[in-house]
Amino acid sequence: MLTLTRLGLAALGIGGILLAGHADAAFLYWSKIQVKTGTEAKCMQLAAGVAGQNLQGVKKSALEVAGTRNGVYVAITCVGRGGGQNAIGVIMAIGDNGPATIAARDLIADKLSKTQFID
């Protein structure tokens, strides 16, 4: 239940960005993917690594890892599912250019779905 609450708060945070000040974003796309780890905390570590290599101005909080790519704001959050299941990564992208927004979302989703820890 707590993870669903965190996901809802992340979505509200993005909604707040859309409503705050001069937000002119016309496109909002999101995706959910299975990541190659079981815990939410490790998923967030993977998300931070992917963001650090592919986004600019990366910021981290307990709820998300976020940054920009080609003028698109991209936020990543994770949801642990327990029971031996892999965690779910949720990627949300907001931007003024539809194709650029889709491309940023798809790039991050692809990278996060393929990233894993090496033991």
Rosetta constraint file for C-alpha pairs under 8 A:
AtomPair CA 1 CA 5 HARMONIC 6.29 0.50
AtomPair CA 2 CA 6 HARMONIC 6.23 0.50
AtomPair CA 3 CA 7 HARMONIC 6.17 0.50
AtomPair CA 3 CA 79 HARMONIC 5.68 0.50
AtomPair CA 3 CA 80 HARMONIC 6.89 0.50
AtomPair CA 4 CA 8 HARMONIC 6.14 0.50
AtomPair CA 4 CA 79 HARMONIC 7.30 0.50
AtomPair CA 5 CA 9 HARMONIC 6.15 0.50
AtomPair CA 6 CA 10 HARMONIC 6.18 0.50
AtomPair CA 6 CA 63 HARMONIC 6.27 0.50
AtomPair CA 7 CA 11 HARMONIC 6.28 0.50
AtomPair CA 7 CA 63 HARMONIC 7.44 0.50
AtomPair CA 7 CA 77 HARMONIC 7.09 0.50
AtomPair CA 7 CA 78 HARMONIC 7.64 0.50
AtomPair CA 7 CA 79 HARMONIC 7.25 0.50
AtomPair CA 8 CA 12 HARMONIC 6.16 0.50
AtomPair CA 9 CA 13 HARMONIC 6.06 0.50
AtomPair CA 9 CA 63 HARMONIC 7.71 0.50
AtomPair CA 10 CA 14 HARMONIC 6.36 0.50
AtomPair CA 10 CA 63 HARMONIC 6.05 0.50
AtomPair CA 10 CA 64 HARMONIC 6.87 0.50
AtomPair CA 10 CA 77 HARMONIC 7.47 0.50
AtomPair CA 11 CA 15 HARMONIC 6.18 0.50
AtomPair CA 12 CA 16 HARMONIC 6.05 0.50
AtomPair CA 13 CA 17 HARMONIC 6.40 0.50
AtomPair CA 14 CA 18 HARMONIC 6.46 0.50
AtomPair CA 15 CA 19 HARMONIC 6.41 0.50
AtomPair CA 16 CA 20 HARMONIC 5.89 0.50
AtomPair CA 17 CA 23 HARMONIC 6.89 0.50
AtomPair CA 18 CA 23 HARMONIC 5.30 0.50
AtomPair CA 18 CA 24 HARMONIC 7.49 0.50
AtomPair CA 18 CA 25 HARMONIC 6.91 0.50
AtomPair CA 19 CA 23 HARMONIC 6.52 0.50
AtomPair CA 24 CA 96 HARMONIC 6.79 0.50
AtomPair CA 25 CA 94 HARMONIC 6.13 0.50
AtomPair CA 25 CA 95 HARMONIC 4.83 0.50
AtomPair CA 25 CA 96 HARMONIC 4.71 0.50
AtomPair CA 26 CA 94 HARMONIC 7.59 0.50
AtomPair CA 26 CA 95 HARMONIC 6.26 0.50
AtomPair CA 26 CA 96 HARMONIC 5.05 0.50
AtomPair CA 26 CA 97 HARMONIC 7.45 0.50
AtomPair CA 26 CA 98 HARMONIC 7.79 0.50
AtomPair CA 27 CA 93 HARMONIC 7.97 0.50
AtomPair CA 27 CA 94 HARMONIC 5.63 0.50
AtomPair CA 27 CA 95 HARMONIC 5.40 0.50
AtomPair CA 27 CA 96 HARMONIC 6.01 0.50
AtomPair CA 27 CA 97 HARMONIC 6.99 0.50
AtomPair CA 27 CA 98 HARMONIC 5.79 0.50
AtomPair CA 27 CA 101 HARMONIC 6.98 0.50
AtomPair CA 28 CA 92 HARMONIC 7.16 0.50
AtomPair CA 28 CA 93 HARMONIC 5.71 0.50
AtomPair CA 28 CA 94 HARMONIC 4.60 0.50
AtomPair CA 28 CA 95 HARMONIC 6.81 0.50
AtomPair CA 28 CA 101 HARMONIC 7.55 0.50
AtomPair CA 29 CA 92 HARMONIC 5.81 0.50
AtomPair CA 29 CA 93 HARMONIC 5.33 0.50
AtomPair CA 29 CA 94 HARMONIC 6.65 0.50
AtomPair CA 29 CA 101 HARMONIC 7.18 0.50
AtomPair CA 29 CA 102 HARMONIC 6.68 0.50
AtomPair CA 29 CA 105 HARMONIC 7.18 0.50
AtomPair CA 30 CA 90 HARMONIC 7.04 0.50
AtomPair CA 30 CA 91 HARMONIC 5.38 0.50
AtomPair CA 30 CA 92 HARMONIC 4.19 0.50
AtomPair CA 30 CA 93 HARMONIC 6.13 0.50
AtomPair CA 30 CA 105 HARMONIC 6.88 0.50
AtomPair CA 31 CA 90 HARMONIC 5.75 0.50
AtomPair CA 31 CA 91 HARMONIC 5.26 0.50
AtomPair CA 31 CA 92 HARMONIC 6.61 0.50
AtomPair CA 31 CA 105 HARMONIC 7.35 0.50
AtomPair CA 31 CA 109 HARMONIC 7.10 0.50
AtomPair CA 32 CA 88 HARMONIC 6.48 0.50
AtomPair CA 32 CA 89 HARMONIC 5.52 0.50
AtomPair CA 32 CA 90 HARMONIC 4.42 0.50
AtomPair CA 32 CA 91 HARMONIC 6.29 0.50
AtomPair CA 32 CA 109 HARMONIC 7.65 0.50
AtomPair CA 33 CA 88 HARMONIC 5.57 0.50
AtomPair CA 33 CA 89 HARMONIC 5.21 0.50
AtomPair CA 33 CA 90 HARMONIC 6.55 0.50
AtomPair CA 33 CA 109 HARMONIC 6.76 0.50
AtomPair CA 33 CA 113 HARMONIC 6.30 0.50
AtomPair CA 34 CA 86 HARMONIC 6.26 0.50
AtomPair CA 34 CA 87 HARMONIC 6.05 0.50
AtomPair CA 34 CA 88 HARMONIC 4.65 0.50
AtomPair CA 34 CA 89 HARMONIC 6.14 0.50
AtomPair CA 34 CA 113 HARMONIC 6.26 0.50
AtomPair CA 35 CA 43 HARMONIC 6.84 0.50
AtomPair CA 35 CA 86 HARMONIC 6.12 0.50
AtomPair CA 35 CA 87 HARMONIC 5.73 0.50
AtomPair CA 35 CA 88 HARMONIC 5.86 0.50
AtomPair CA 35 CA 89 HARMONIC 6.27 0.50
AtomPair CA 35 CA 112 HARMONIC 6.65 0.50
AtomPair CA 35 CA 113 HARMONIC 5.02 0.50
AtomPair CA 35 CA 114 HARMONIC 7.42 0.50
AtomPair CA 35 CA 115 HARMONIC 7.59 0.50
AtomPair CA 35 CA 116 HARMONIC 7.87 0.50
AtomPair CA 36 CA 43 HARMONIC 7.93 0.50
AtomPair CA 36 CA 86 HARMONIC 6.34 0.50
AtomPair CA 36 CA 87 HARMONIC 7.54 0.50
AtomPair CA 36 CA 113 HARMONIC 6.85 0.50
AtomPair CA 36 CA 114 HARMONIC 7.30 0.50
AtomPair CA 36 CA 115 HARMONIC 6.88 0.50
AtomPair CA 36 CA 116 HARMONIC 5.53 0.50
AtomPair CA 37 CA 42 HARMONIC 6.56 0.50
AtomPair CA 37 CA 43 HARMONIC 6.26 0.50
AtomPair CA 37 CA 86 HARMONIC 5.40 0.50
AtomPair CA 37 CA 87 HARMONIC 6.14 0.50
AtomPair CA 37 CA 116 HARMONIC 7.09 0.50
AtomPair CA 37 CA 117 HARMONIC 7.99 0.50
AtomPair CA 38 CA 42 HARMONIC 7.50 0.50
AtomPair CA 38 CA 43 HARMONIC 7.56 0.50
AtomPair CA 38 CA 80 HARMONIC 6.65 0.50
AtomPair CA 38 CA 81 HARMONIC 7.54 0.50
AtomPair CA 38 CA 82 HARMONIC 7.10 0.50
AtomPair CA 38 CA 84 HARMONIC 6.58 0.50
AtomPair CA 38 CA 85 HARMONIC 5.90 0.50
AtomPair CA 38 CA 86 HARMONIC 4.10 0.50
AtomPair CA 38 CA 87 HARMONIC 4.91 0.50
AtomPair CA 39 CA 43 HARMONIC 6.20 0.50
AtomPair CA 39 CA 80 HARMONIC 5.23 0.50
AtomPair CA 39 CA 81 HARMONIC 7.66 0.50
AtomPair CA 39 CA 82 HARMONIC 7.43 0.50
AtomPair CA 39 CA 86 HARMONIC 7.14 0.50
AtomPair CA 39 CA 87 HARMONIC 5.77 0.50
AtomPair CA 40 CA 44 HARMONIC 6.20 0.50
AtomPair CA 40 CA 78 HARMONIC 5.62 0.50
AtomPair CA 40 CA 79 HARMONIC 5.50 0.50
AtomPair CA 40 CA 80 HARMONIC 4.42 0.50
AtomPair CA 40 CA 87 HARMONIC 6.03 0.50
AtomPair CA 41 CA 45 HARMONIC 6.42 0.50
AtomPair CA 42 CA 46 HARMONIC 6.28 0.50
AtomPair CA 43 CA 47 HARMONIC 6.10 0.50
AtomPair CA 43 CA 78 HARMONIC 6.10 0.50
AtomPair CA 43 CA 87 HARMONIC 6.71 0.50
AtomPair CA 43 CA 88 HARMONIC 7.92 0.50
AtomPair CA 43 CA 89 HARMONIC 7.16 0.50
AtomPair CA 44 CA 48 HARMONIC 6.10 0.50
AtomPair CA 44 CA 64 HARMONIC 7.68 0.50
AtomPair CA 44 CA 65 HARMONIC 7.47 0.50
AtomPair CA 44 CA 77 HARMONIC 6.80 0.50
AtomPair CA 44 CA 78 HARMONIC 6.17 0.50
AtomPair CA 45 CA 49 HARMONIC 6.39 0.50
AtomPair CA 46 CA 50 HARMONIC 6.26 0.50
AtomPair CA 46 CA 112 HARMONIC 6.96 0.50
AtomPair CA 46 CA 115 HARMONIC 6.80 0.50
AtomPair CA 46 CA 116 HARMONIC 7.07 0.50
AtomPair CA 46 CA 117 HARMONIC 7.89 0.50
AtomPair CA 47 CA 51 HARMONIC 5.99 0.50
AtomPair CA 47 CA 65 HARMONIC 6.66 0.50
AtomPair CA 47 CA 76 HARMONIC 6.61 0.50
AtomPair CA 47 CA 77 HARMONIC 7.64 0.50
AtomPair CA 47 CA 112 HARMONIC 6.44 0.50
AtomPair CA 48 CA 52 HARMONIC 5.95 0.50
AtomPair CA 48 CA 60 HARMONIC 7.52 0.50
AtomPair CA 48 CA 65 HARMONIC 6.03 0.50
AtomPair CA 49 CA 53 HARMONIC 6.41 0.50
AtomPair CA 50 CA 54 HARMONIC 6.12 0.50
AtomPair CA 50 CA 108 HARMONIC 7.12 0.50
AtomPair CA 50 CA 111 HARMONIC 6.61 0.50
AtomPair CA 50 CA 112 HARMONIC 6.29 0.50
AtomPair CA 50 CA 115 HARMONIC 7.81 0.50
AtomPair CA 51 CA 55 HARMONIC 5.08 0.50
AtomPair CA 51 CA 56 HARMONIC 7.91 0.50
AtomPair CA 51 CA 58 HARMONIC 6.65 0.50
AtomPair CA 51 CA 65 HARMONIC 7.11 0.50
AtomPair CA 51 CA 66 HARMONIC 7.06 0.50
AtomPair CA 51 CA 67 HARMONIC 7.03 0.50
AtomPair CA 51 CA 108 HARMONIC 7.63 0.50
AtomPair CA 52 CA 56 HARMONIC 7.41 0.50
AtomPair CA 52 CA 58 HARMONIC 6.50 0.50
AtomPair CA 54 CA 69 HARMONIC 7.36 0.50
AtomPair CA 54 CA 108 HARMONIC 7.52 0.50
AtomPair CA 55 CA 66 HARMONIC 7.91 0.50
AtomPair CA 55 CA 67 HARMONIC 5.33 0.50
AtomPair CA 55 CA 68 HARMONIC 5.26 0.50
AtomPair CA 55 CA 69 HARMONIC 5.25 0.50
AtomPair CA 56 CA 67 HARMONIC 5.47 0.50
AtomPair CA 56 CA 68 HARMONIC 5.19 0.50
AtomPair CA 56 CA 69 HARMONIC 6.28 0.50
AtomPair CA 57 CA 67 HARMONIC 5.20 0.50
AtomPair CA 57 CA 68 HARMONIC 6.47 0.50
AtomPair CA 58 CA 65 HARMONIC 6.97 0.50
AtomPair CA 58 CA 66 HARMONIC 5.46 0.50
AtomPair CA 58 CA 67 HARMONIC 4.31 0.50
AtomPair CA 58 CA 68 HARMONIC 7.39 0.50
AtomPair CA 59 CA 65 HARMONIC 5.82 0.50
AtomPair CA 59 CA 66 HARMONIC 5.34 0.50
AtomPair CA 59 CA 67 HARMONIC 6.26 0.50
AtomPair CA 60 CA 64 HARMONIC 5.96 0.50
AtomPair CA 60 CA 65 HARMONIC 4.48 0.50
AtomPair CA 60 CA 66 HARMONIC 6.47 0.50
AtomPair CA 61 CA 65 HARMONIC 6.38 0.50
AtomPair CA 63 CA 77 HARMONIC 6.21 0.50
AtomPair CA 64 CA 75 HARMONIC 6.27 0.50
AtomPair CA 64 CA 76 HARMONIC 5.41 0.50
AtomPair CA 64 CA 77 HARMONIC 4.68 0.50
AtomPair CA 64 CA 78 HARMONIC 7.78 0.50
AtomPair CA 65 CA 75 HARMONIC 5.80 0.50
AtomPair CA 65 CA 76 HARMONIC 5.21 0.50
AtomPair CA 65 CA 77 HARMONIC 6.56 0.50
AtomPair CA 66 CA 73 HARMONIC 7.27 0.50
AtomPair CA 66 CA 74 HARMONIC 5.51 0.50
AtomPair CA 66 CA 75 HARMONIC 4.24 0.50
AtomPair CA 66 CA 76 HARMONIC 6.10 0.50
AtomPair CA 67 CA 73 HARMONIC 5.84 0.50
AtomPair CA 67 CA 74 HARMONIC 5.54 0.50
AtomPair CA 67 CA 75 HARMONIC 6.72 0.50
AtomPair CA 68 CA 72 HARMONIC 5.24 0.50
AtomPair CA 68 CA 73 HARMONIC 4.47 0.50
AtomPair CA 68 CA 74 HARMONIC 5.73 0.50
AtomPair CA 69 CA 73 HARMONIC 6.69 0.50
AtomPair CA 69 CA 74 HARMONIC 7.36 0.50
AtomPair CA 69 CA 104 HARMONIC 6.49 0.50
AtomPair CA 70 CA 100 HARMONIC 7.15 0.50
AtomPair CA 70 CA 104 HARMONIC 7.87 0.50
AtomPair CA 71 CA 95 HARMONIC 6.72 0.50
AtomPair CA 71 CA 96 HARMONIC 7.98 0.50
AtomPair CA 72 CA 93 HARMONIC 6.52 0.50
AtomPair CA 72 CA 94 HARMONIC 5.70 0.50
AtomPair CA 72 CA 95 HARMONIC 4.63 0.50
AtomPair CA 72 CA 96 HARMONIC 7.52 0.50
AtomPair CA 72 CA 100 HARMONIC 7.12 0.50
AtomPair CA 72 CA 101 HARMONIC 5.80 0.50
AtomPair CA 72 CA 104 HARMONIC 6.95 0.50
AtomPair CA 73 CA 93 HARMONIC 5.61 0.50
AtomPair CA 73 CA 94 HARMONIC 5.21 0.50
AtomPair CA 73 CA 95 HARMONIC 6.37 0.50
AtomPair CA 74 CA 91 HARMONIC 7.01 0.50
AtomPair CA 74 CA 92 HARMONIC 5.66 0.50
AtomPair CA 74 CA 93 HARMONIC 4.41 0.50
AtomPair CA 74 CA 94 HARMONIC 6.54 0.50
AtomPair CA 74 CA 104 HARMONIC 7.33 0.50
AtomPair CA 74 CA 105 HARMONIC 6.99 0.50
AtomPair CA 75 CA 91 HARMONIC 5.82 0.50
AtomPair CA 75 CA 92 HARMONIC 5.19 0.50
AtomPair CA 75 CA 93 HARMONIC 6.44 0.50
AtomPair CA 76 CA 89 HARMONIC 6.90 0.50
AtomPair CA 76 CA 90 HARMONIC 5.66 0.50
AtomPair CA 76 CA 91 HARMONIC 4.62 0.50
AtomPair CA 76 CA 92 HARMONIC 6.44 0.50
AtomPair CA 77 CA 89 HARMONIC 5.89 0.50
AtomPair CA 77 CA 90 HARMONIC 5.30 0.50
AtomPair CA 77 CA 91 HARMONIC 6.72 0.50
AtomPair CA 78 CA 87 HARMONIC 6.79 0.50
AtomPair CA 78 CA 88 HARMONIC 5.61 0.50
AtomPair CA 78 CA 89 HARMONIC 4.47 0.50
AtomPair CA 78 CA 90 HARMONIC 5.95 0.50
AtomPair CA 79 CA 87 HARMONIC 5.65 0.50
AtomPair CA 79 CA 88 HARMONIC 5.13 0.50
AtomPair CA 79 CA 89 HARMONIC 6.45 0.50
AtomPair CA 79 CA 90 HARMONIC 7.84 0.50
AtomPair CA 80 CA 86 HARMONIC 7.22 0.50
AtomPair CA 80 CA 87 HARMONIC 4.44 0.50
AtomPair CA 80 CA 88 HARMONIC 6.43 0.50
AtomPair CA 81 CA 85 HARMONIC 6.03 0.50
AtomPair CA 81 CA 86 HARMONIC 6.83 0.50
AtomPair CA 81 CA 87 HARMONIC 5.70 0.50
AtomPair CA 81 CA 88 HARMONIC 7.54 0.50
AtomPair CA 82 CA 86 HARMONIC 7.67 0.50
AtomPair CA 82 CA 87 HARMONIC 7.83 0.50
AtomPair CA 89 CA 109 HARMONIC 7.99 0.50
AtomPair CA 89 CA 112 HARMONIC 7.68 0.50
AtomPair CA 91 CA 105 HARMONIC 6.41 0.50
AtomPair CA 91 CA 108 HARMONIC 7.31 0.50
AtomPair CA 91 CA 109 HARMONIC 6.42 0.50
AtomPair CA 92 CA 105 HARMONIC 6.61 0.50
AtomPair CA 93 CA 101 HARMONIC 5.96 0.50
AtomPair CA 93 CA 102 HARMONIC 7.47 0.50
AtomPair CA 93 CA 104 HARMONIC 7.01 0.50
AtomPair CA 93 CA 105 HARMONIC 5.58 0.50
AtomPair CA 94 CA 101 HARMONIC 6.24 0.50
AtomPair CA 95 CA 100 HARMONIC 7.54 0.50
AtomPair CA 95 CA 101 HARMONIC 5.45 0.50
AtomPair CA 96 CA 101 HARMONIC 7.54 0.50
AtomPair CA 97 CA 101 HARMONIC 6.03 0.50
AtomPair CA 98 CA 102 HARMONIC 6.19 0.50
AtomPair CA 99 CA 103 HARMONIC 6.03 0.50
AtomPair CA 100 CA 104 HARMONIC 6.12 0.50
AtomPair CA 101 CA 105 HARMONIC 6.25 0.50
AtomPair CA 102 CA 106 HARMONIC 6.01 0.50
AtomPair CA 103 CA 107 HARMONIC 5.99 0.50
AtomPair CA 104 CA 108 HARMONIC 6.29 0.50
AtomPair CA 105 CA 109 HARMONIC 6.06 0.50
AtomPair CA 106 CA 110 HARMONIC 5.95 0.50
AtomPair CA 107 CA 111 HARMONIC 6.16 0.50
AtomPair CA 108 CA 112 HARMONIC 5.96 0.50
AtomPair CA 109 CA 113 HARMONIC 6.02 0.50
AtomPair CA 110 CA 114 HARMONIC 6.41 0.50
AtomPair CA 111 CA 115 HARMONIC 6.12 0.50
